[in-house]
Amino acid sequence: MKTVVSFKTINKLAIPATIAGIAEPILSITDTAIVGNIPVDGLESLAAAGIVGSFLSMLIWILGQTRSAISAIISQYLGAGELENVKTLPAQAIFLNISLSIIVLLSTIFIIEEIFVFLNASGKILEYCISYYSIRVWGFPLTLFVFAVMGIFRGLQNTYYPMLIAIVGAILNIGLDFLLVYGIEGIISPMYLKGAAYASLIAQAIMAIMAFFLLISKTDISLKVQFPLHKELNRLIIMSLNLFIRAIALNVALILAVREATALGDKYIGAHTIAINLWLFSAFFIDGYGAAGNIMGGRLLGAKDFKGLWQLAKKIMIYGGIVSILLMLIGFLFYKPIGHIFSNETAVLKTFYSIFFIVILGLPMNTVAFVFDGVFKGLGEMKYLRNVLLTATFLGFVPTLFLTKYAHWGLHGIWIALTVWMAIRGGALVWKFRRKFRPLLQNT
């Protein structure tokens, strides 16, 4: 059946994908807001949550790339009308991914202190990092399983069930945050930062259980590993490896930003933690249209509908652009109140307000990068995505970061470097898409 590229079909995928996508940053933002207002060592707790959160995000996004590879392959088979031929692949991919995650988890447990010392944590912040990570890390394989299942649903052109999973996880995490961090007088003692860690772990476990039951009850795809190995497993592994390298380059930028902000002092890492959580929230909000591009792009490519693919890219750019402009208006209208949601520390807020405008002004540029990033994942162009990130990180972000550091621009320099990073990413993807698909469009 021909895929119709319209406002209705795009938003039917994009809106649930947006809601599902913002669940993760909402969890991080909730942790940040609640932890930042802890009455005992609030500033140190906020800094530790920011450092650990950045490191865990790095691990999840490096090993969670199988989701995009599974989604791309399934959607292409669906577009070609050959879905039956790919049903044994997801179980093999999930087994491989979970095995890798357990190896990574076990290997980091023994060097927790060294990891956070490298990230410039020391003293009380280091102690909090170690205790927080020691709990949060056990949710790592659960999150990767949920990611993989969401990838399967996306490939099947279904963003509704991933949205349900994400909503349940977000609501549960927020409720448990309040319950365990602050406690209930006479019933539950306040656990402070450890409470936030347990809240996240429990929410991740419930999401994994829910993902498992939805997959086995709502699809014909089995989670039983069957042999022989699927012929597409090799392509999936290569795609995942390219995205793996890409994710490392991506996280080099994010981790270096955290490391440099931490080195500036407590108020700077506190301000950066607030800014990066808002940046991630807006990124996932915009990325709903990137998800629609991912899902529909793979199907259109499988059907060799290049005209539809070109229309898809144009329309999701327009819709994503509208969302980014609305987010910019909200950011400027509520410039001061937004900061107070996360912290009452005057020094942190003053530092945050000095750089928040850079975060807001970069939103349209982020839209271009995120939307075309999703399209290219759906098309299976993982090698090019890898090369773009390597270029943007090591020829754009890193030189800008250290030049601004040399010029003593502080936190402003870090966020200018992140802006340069996003500009290169978006520009390179637009150039490639036009160069590759305009000729194909003219030949149809």
DOKOLSE-773855 format. One line per 2 residues: number of its first residue (from 0); for each residue z negated, x, y of C-alpha. Coordinates in steps of 0.2 Angstrom, whole numbers, plus 5000, padded with zeros to 4 digits. Layout:
% residues N
NUM> Z:X:Y ~ ... $
This chain:
% residues 444
0> 5000:5000:5000 ~ 5005:5007:5017 $
2> 4990:5012:5028 ~ 4990:5003:5045 $
4> 4985:5014:5059 ~ 4977:5002:5072 $
6> 4961:5000:5082 ~ 4954:4989:5069 $
8> 4957:5000:5054 ~ 4951:5016:5063 $
10> 4935:5008:5069 ~ 4932:5000:5053 $
12> 4930:5018:5046 ~ 4924:5027:5062 $
14> 4909:5015:5067 ~ 4900:5016:5050 $
16> 4904:5035:5050 ~ 4897:5037:5067 $
18> 4881:5028:5062 ~ 4880:5038:5046 $
20> 4884:5054:5056 ~ 4871:5052:5069 $
22> 4857:5049:5056 ~ 4855:5068:5053 $
24> 4853:5073:5071 ~ 4842:5057:5074 $
26> 4830:5064:5061 ~ 4830:5081:5069 $
28> 4828:5073:5087 ~ 4814:5063:5080 $
30> 4805:5078:5073 ~ 4808:5087:5089 $
32> 4801:5073:5100 ~ 4786:5070:5089 $
34> 4782:5088:5085 ~ 4784:5093:5104 $
36> 4770:5080:5108 ~ 4758:5087:5095 $
38> 4741:5089:5104 ~ 4737:5105:5095 $
40> 4749:5120:5097 ~ 4763:5108:5102 $
42> 4774:5122:5110 ~ 4772:5133:5095 $
44> 4776:5118:5083 ~ 4791:5114:5093 $
46> 4798:5132:5093 ~ 4795:5133:5074 $
48> 4803:5116:5070 ~ 4818:5122:5080 $
50> 4820:5139:5071 ~ 4818:5132:5054 $
52> 4829:5117:5058 ~ 4843:5129:5063 $
54> 4841:5139:5048 ~ 4841:5124:5036 $
56> 4856:5117:5045 ~ 4865:5133:5042 $
58> 4861:5132:5023 ~ 4866:5114:5021 $
60> 4882:5116:5031 ~ 4887:5131:5022 $
62> 4885:5124:5004 ~ 4889:5106:5010 $
64> 4907:5109:5012 ~ 4912:5102:4995 $
66> 4910:5085:5003 ~ 4925:5088:5014 $
68> 4935:5095:5000 ~ 4931:5081:4988 $
70> 4935:5068:5002 ~ 4952:5077:5005 $
72> 4958:5077:4987 ~ 4952:5060:4983 $
74> 4960:5052:4999 ~ 4977:5062:4995 $
76> 4977:5055:4977 ~ 4973:5038:4984 $
78> 4988:5039:4996 ~ 4999:5044:4982 $
80> 4994:5030:4971 ~ 4986:5042:4958 $
82> 4967:5039:4959 ~ 4965:5037:4941 $
84> 4970:5055:4938 ~ 4956:5062:4949 $
86> 4941:5053:4942 ~ 4933:5067:4932 $
88> 4933:5079:4947 ~ 4918:5073:4957 $
90> 4905:5076:4943 ~ 4911:5094:4940 $
92> 4911:5098:4959 ~ 4894:5090:4961 $
94> 4887:5100:4946 ~ 4894:5116:4953 $
96> 4887:5113:4971 ~ 4869:5108:4965 $
98> 4869:5124:4954 ~ 4873:5135:4969 $
100> 4860:5126:4980 ~ 4846:5129:4967 $
102> 4851:5148:4966 ~ 4850:5149:4985 $
104> 4834:5139:4986 ~ 4825:5151:4974 $
106> 4832:5166:4982 ~ 4825:5162:4999 $
108> 4808:5157:4993 ~ 4803:5176:4991 $
110> 4809:5182:5008 ~ 4804:5167:5019 $
112> 4794:5179:5031 ~ 4808:5191:5033 $
114> 4820:5178:5037 ~ 4810:5171:5052 $
116> 4805:5188:5058 ~ 4824:5192:5059 $
118> 4825:5176:5069 ~ 4812:5184:5081 $
120> 4798:5172:5076 ~ 4781:5180:5077 $
122> 4762:5176:5078 ~ 4758:5158:5077 $
124> 4776:5153:5078 ~ 4780:5163:5062 $
126> 4765:5155:5053 ~ 4771:5138:5057 $
128> 4789:5143:5052 ~ 4783:5148:5035 $
130> 4773:5133:5031 ~ 4786:5121:5038 $
132> 4800:5129:5028 ~ 4790:5130:5012 $
134> 4790:5111:5012 ~ 4807:5107:5019 $
136> 4817:5118:5008 ~ 4814:5107:4992 $
138> 4825:5094:5000 ~ 4840:5106:5001 $
140> 4848:5101:4984 ~ 4844:5083:4987 $
142> 4854:5083:5004 ~ 4868:5092:4996 $
144> 4869:5079:4982 ~ 4869:5065:4995 $
146> 4883:5074:5005 ~ 4894:5076:4989 $
148> 4892:5057:4986 ~ 4896:5053:5004 $
150> 4912:5063:5002 ~ 4917:5053:4987 $
152> 4915:5037:4996 ~ 4925:5044:5011 $
154> 4939:5049:4999 ~ 4939:5031:4993 $
156> 4941:5025:5012 ~ 4923:5018:5012 $
158> 4911:5023:5025 ~ 4900:5008:5023 $
160> 4889:5014:5009 ~ 4886:5031:5017 $
162> 4880:5022:5033 ~ 4868:5012:5022 $
164> 4861:5028:5015 ~ 4859:5036:5031 $
166> 4851:5021:5040 ~ 4838:5020:5026 $
168> 4834:5038:5027 ~ 4833:5038:5046 $
170> 4821:5023:5047 ~ 4810:5030:5033 $
172> 4809:5047:5041 ~ 4805:5041:5058 $
174> 4791:5029:5051 ~ 4784:5043:5040 $
176> 4784:5055:5055 ~ 4773:5044:5065 $
178> 4762:5041:5049 ~ 4760:5059:5043 $
180> 4761:5069:5059 ~ 4748:5059:5069 $
182> 4739:5050:5055 ~ 4730:5034:5055 $
184> 4712:5035:5061 ~ 4700:5033:5046 $
186> 4714:5032:5034 ~ 4726:5046:5035 $
188> 4721:5063:5043 ~ 4734:5070:5055 $
190> 4745:5083:5047 ~ 4754:5088:5062 $
192> 4769:5100:5058 ~ 4767:5099:5039 $
194> 4767:5080:5041 ~ 4785:5081:5049 $
196> 4790:5092:5034 ~ 4784:5080:5021 $
198> 4792:5065:5030 ~ 4809:5073:5029 $
200> 4807:5078:5011 ~ 4802:5061:5006 $
202> 4816:5053:5016 ~ 4829:5065:5007 $
204> 4822:5060:4990 ~ 4825:5042:4993 $
206> 4842:5044:5000 ~ 4847:5054:4985 $
208> 4841:5040:4973 ~ 4850:5027:4983 $
210> 4866:5038:4983 ~ 4865:5039:4964 $
212> 4863:5021:4961 ~ 4877:5015:4974 $
214> 4889:5028:4966 ~ 4887:5022:4948 $
216> 4886:5004:4952 ~ 4899:5002:4965 $
218> 4913:5014:4959 ~ 4921:5018:4943 $
220> 4917:5037:4945 ~ 4906:5044:4933 $
222> 4893:5058:4936 ~ 4894:5064:4918 $
224> 4902:5081:4917 ~ 4917:5080:4906 $
226> 4929:5094:4899 ~ 4942:5101:4901 $
228> 4940:5106:4919 ~ 4951:5096:4931 $
230> 4967:5104:4937 ~ 4961:5101:4955 $
232> 4945:5110:4953 ~ 4953:5127:4957 $
234> 4960:5120:4973 ~ 4943:5112:4977 $
236> 4934:5128:4975 ~ 4947:5137:4986 $
238> 4946:5124:4999 ~ 4927:5124:4998 $
240> 4926:5144:4999 ~ 4937:5143:5015 $
242> 4925:5130:5022 ~ 4911:5141:5016 $
244> 4917:5156:5026 ~ 4920:5144:5041 $
246> 4903:5137:5040 ~ 4896:5155:5040 $
248> 4905:5159:5055 ~ 4900:5143:5063 $
250> 4882:5146:5059 ~ 4883:5164:5065 $
252> 4885:5157:5082 ~ 4871:5144:5081 $
254> 4859:5156:5073 ~ 4863:5170:5086 $
256> 4860:5157:5100 ~ 4843:5152:5092 $
258> 4839:5171:5090 ~ 4843:5175:5108 $
260> 4834:5160:5115 ~ 4819:5165:5105 $
262> 4819:5182:5112 ~ 4819:5175:5130 $
264> 4802:5167:5126 ~ 4793:5151:5120 $
266> 4799:5140:5135 ~ 4817:5145:5132 $
268> 4817:5142:5113 ~ 4808:5125:5117 $
270> 4822:5121:5130 ~ 4836:5127:5118 $
272> 4829:5116:5104 ~ 4830:5101:5114 $
274> 4847:5105:5121 ~ 4854:5109:5104 $
276> 4847:5093:5096 ~ 4856:5083:5110 $
278> 4872:5093:5107 ~ 4871:5089:5089 $
280> 4868:5071:5092 ~ 4883:5069:5103 $
282> 4893:5080:5091 ~ 4890:5068:5077 $
284> 4892:5053:5088 ~ 4910:5059:5092 $
286> 4913:5065:5075 ~ 4914:5047:5069 $
288> 4932:5047:5074 ~ 4934:5064:5066 $
290> 4928:5056:5050 ~ 4941:5042:5052 $
292> 4954:5056:5055 ~ 4948:5065:5039 $
294> 4948:5049:5028 ~ 4965:5041:5035 $
296> 4973:5058:5037 ~ 4972:5063:5019 $
298> 4979:5046:5013 ~ 4993:5046:5026 $
300> 4998:5064:5020 ~ 4997:5059:5002 $
302> 5009:5044:5006 ~ 5020:5057:5017 $
304> 5018:5045:5031 ~ 5020:5058:5045 $
306> 5023:5045:5059 ~ 5007:5036:5055 $
308> 4998:5053:5055 ~ 5005:5057:5072 $
310> 4999:5040:5078 ~ 4982:5042:5070 $
312> 4979:5059:5079 ~ 4984:5051:5096 $
314> 4973:5035:5094 ~ 4957:5044:5088 $
316> 4958:5056:5102 ~ 4959:5042:5115 $
318> 4944:5033:5106 ~ 4934:5049:5104 $
320> 4937:5053:5123 ~ 4931:5036:5128 $
322> 4915:5039:5118 ~ 4912:5056:5126 $
324> 4914:5050:5143 ~ 4901:5036:5140 $
326> 4890:5050:5133 ~ 4892:5060:5149 $
328> 4888:5045:5160 ~ 4872:5042:5150 $
330> 4867:5060:5151 ~ 4869:5061:5170 $
332> 4861:5044:5173 ~ 4846:5048:5163 $
334> 4845:5067:5166 ~ 4826:5068:5169 $
336> 4820:5054:5157 ~ 4829:5062:5142 $
338> 4819:5078:5144 ~ 4803:5069:5144 $
340> 4806:5061:5127 ~ 4805:5078:5119 $
342> 4791:5087:5128 ~ 4778:5086:5142 $
344> 4777:5105:5144 ~ 4782:5108:5162 $
346> 4789:5125:5159 ~ 4800:5119:5145 $
348> 4807:5104:5155 ~ 4811:5115:5170 $
350> 4821:5127:5159 ~ 4829:5113:5150 $
352> 4835:5104:5166 ~ 4843:5120:5172 $
354> 4855:5120:5158 ~ 4857:5102:5152 $
356> 4872:5100:5164 ~ 4882:5113:5154 $
358> 4879:5103:5138 ~ 4885:5087:5146 $
360> 4901:5094:5154 ~ 4906:5102:5138 $
362> 4907:5085:5129 ~ 4926:5081:5132 $
364> 4930:5098:5125 ~ 4919:5095:5110 $
366> 4928:5079:5107 ~ 4945:5088:5105 $
368> 4937:5100:5093 ~ 4928:5088:5082 $
370> 4942:5075:5081 ~ 4955:5088:5075 $
372> 4943:5096:5064 ~ 4941:5080:5054 $
374> 4960:5077:5054 ~ 4963:5095:5047 $
376> 4950:5093:5034 ~ 4958:5077:5028 $
378> 4975:5086:5027 ~ 4967:5100:5017 $
380> 4971:5114:5030 ~ 4954:5123:5026 $
382> 4962:5140:5028 ~ 4967:5137:5046 $
384> 4950:5130:5050 ~ 4942:5145:5043 $
386> 4953:5157:5054 ~ 4950:5146:5069 $
388> 4931:5147:5067 ~ 4932:5166:5064 $
390> 4942:5169:5079 ~ 4931:5157:5090 $
392> 4915:5165:5084 ~ 4919:5184:5084 $
394> 4932:5185:5098 ~ 4925:5171:5109 $
396> 4907:5167:5107 ~ 4899:5184:5102 $
398> 4908:5194:5116 ~ 4903:5180:5129 $
400> 4885:5180:5123 ~ 4882:5198:5124 $
402> 4892:5200:5141 ~ 4881:5186:5148 $
404> 4865:5194:5141 ~ 4870:5211:5149 $
406> 4872:5201:5165 ~ 4855:5193:5163 $
408> 4861:5175:5163 ~ 4847:5170:5151 $
410> 4849:5153:5143 ~ 4864:5149:5154 $
412> 4873:5163:5146 ~ 4870:5156:5129 $
414> 4877:5139:5133 ~ 4892:5146:5142 $
416> 4896:5156:5126 ~ 4894:5140:5116 $
418> 4906:5131:5128 ~ 4919:5145:5126 $
420> 4917:5144:5108 ~ 4921:5125:5108 $
422> 4936:5128:5120 ~ 4944:5140:5108 $
424> 4941:5129:5093 ~ 4949:5113:5101 $
426> 4964:5122:5109 ~ 4969:5131:5092 $
428> 4968:5115:5082 ~ 4979:5105:5095 $
430> 4992:5119:5095 ~ 4993:5120:5076 $
432> 4994:5101:5074 ~ 5008:5099:5087 $
434> 5018:5114:5080 ~ 5017:5108:5062 $
436> 5019:5089:5062 ~ 5030:5086:5077 $
438> 5045:5093:5068 ~ 5041:5082:5053 $
440> 5039:5067:5064 ~ 5057:5070:5071 $
442> 5064:5071:5053 ~ 5057:5054:5048 $
